[in-house]
Amino acid sequence: MWDEFDFIGVSVRTFPGPSRSFTLDQVTYIDALTRLSSSISYEDFVRARAGFAWLEHGRPELCCAINRAAQVTEVLFAERHIKEYNKAVKHAKAAKDLVLTYTTLERESLHLRVYADASFASNDDLSSQLGSFF
């Protein structure tokens, strides 16, 4: 291994060689997550979802759940939001060993791929969420 460090909860590992690559993971951060009780206050939900949002750096498959939790207002806050949050935390813990791996790209083999909005009309008002790609 060439370089290894943690930054804002993301572990970065760089591997040397002709096919240099690096990985990003957030295993330590995921281990610290806890599921919420159904009687949690809105303020505690806001704190939990803010911490959960940090997973967006290395876990793009959680972006939809992170964004849905961010939309919850005090007026709309209900037990279903806690259940959605807990489901996302359960998934993150079950798949915590997934890592993003970036390898050297060969210009001759590059292809353009286009992806559509995977969360199309998933907001409560049937609008789509802000997305990101890596």
C-alpha positions in Angstrom: 0.0 0.0 0.0 1.3 3.4 -1.0 -0.7 5.8 1.1 -3.3 5.4 3.8 -5.2 8.1 5.7 -8.6 9.0 7.1 -10.3 12.3 6.3 -13.8 13.4 7.6 -14.7 9.8 8.2 -13.5 8.5 4.9 -10.7 6.0 4.8 -8.5 6.4 1.7 -6.0 3.8 0.6 -3.8 4.3 -2.4 -2.0 1.4 -4.1 1.1 1.8 -6.2 2.2 0.1 -9.3 1.5 0.3 -13.0 -2.3 0.1 -12.4 -2.4 2.7 -9.6 -5.7 2.7 -7.8 -7.3 4.0 -4.6 -10.3 3.0 -2.5 -12.7 5.0 -0.3 -14.7 3.4 2.5 -16.5 4.6 5.6 -16.6 1.4 7.6 -15.6 3.1 10.9 -18.3 5.7 10.4 -21.0 3.1 9.6 -20.0 1.1 12.7 -20.8 4.2 14.8 -24.4 4.6 13.4 -27.3 3.6 15.5 -30.9 2.9 14.7 -33.5 5.3 16.1 -36.3 4.5 18.5 -39.8 5.2 17.4 -40.3 7.7 20.2 -37.3 9.9 19.1 -37.9 13.7 19.0 -37.7 15.7 15.8 -34.6 17.5 17.1 -32.8 14.1 17.7 -33.9 13.0 14.2 -32.4 16.1 12.7 -29.1 15.4 14.5 -29.1 11.7 13.4 -29.8 12.6 9.8 -27.1 15.2 9.7 -24.6 12.6 10.8 -26.0 10.1 8.3 -25.5 12.6 5.5 -21.7 12.2 5.8 -22.1 8.8 4.2 -22.8 10.4 0.8 -19.0 10.8 0.4 -18.4 7.1 -0.1 -21.8 5.5 -0.4 -23.7 6.8 -3.5 -26.3 4.1 -3.1 -27.5 5.8 0.1 -27.9 9.2 -1.5 -31.6 8.7 -2.1 -32.3 7.8 1.6 -30.1 10.7 2.8 -31.9 13.2 0.6 -35.3 11.9 1.7 -34.4 12.2 5.3 -33.2 15.8 4.7 -36.6 16.8 3.4 -38.5 16.0 6.6 -39.8 19.1 8.4 -41.0 19.3 11.9 -44.6 19.6 10.7 -44.4 16.4 8.5 -42.3 14.4 10.9 -43.8 10.9 11.5 -42.9 7.4 12.5 -42.5 6.4 8.8 -39.5 8.7 8.5 -37.8 6.9 11.4 -38.6 3.6 9.8 -37.0 4.8 6.5 -34.0 6.1 8.3 -33.6 2.8 10.2 -33.9 0.8 7.0 -31.1 2.8 5.4 -28.9 2.4 8.5 -29.6 -1.4 8.4 -28.6 -1.5 4.8 -25.4 0.5 5.4 -24.4 -1.8 8.2 -25.2 -5.0 6.2 -23.1 -3.7 3.2 -20.4 -1.8 5.2 -17.6 -3.6 3.5 -18.5 -2.1 0.1 -15.8 0.3 -1.1 -15.5 2.7 -4.0 -12.4 1.7 -6.1 -10.9 4.1 -8.6 -8.4 2.5 -11.1 -6.4 3.9 -13.9 -8.4 4.4 -17.1 -7.1 3.4 -20.5 -8.2 6.0 -23.1 -8.7 3.3 -25.8 -11.3 1.5 -23.7 -13.3 4.5 -22.4 -17.1 4.5 -23.2 -19.7 7.1 -22.4 -22.5 5.8 -20.2 -25.6 7.9 -19.3 -27.8 7.2 -16.3 -31.3 8.6 -15.7 -32.7 9.9 -12.4 -33.0 6.8 -10.3 -35.2 8.6 -7.8 -37.5 10.2 -10.3 -40.6 11.6 -8.6 -39.6 10.0 -5.2 -40.2 13.1 -3.1 -43.5 13.5 -1.3 -44.5 16.2 -3.7 -43.5 14.0 -6.7 -40.5 16.0 -7.6 -37.1 14.5 -8.0 -34.1 14.8 -5.6 -30.9 16.5 -6.2 -28.5 13.8 -7.4 -24.8 13.3 -7.7 -22.5 11.0 -9.7 -19.0 9.8 -9.1 
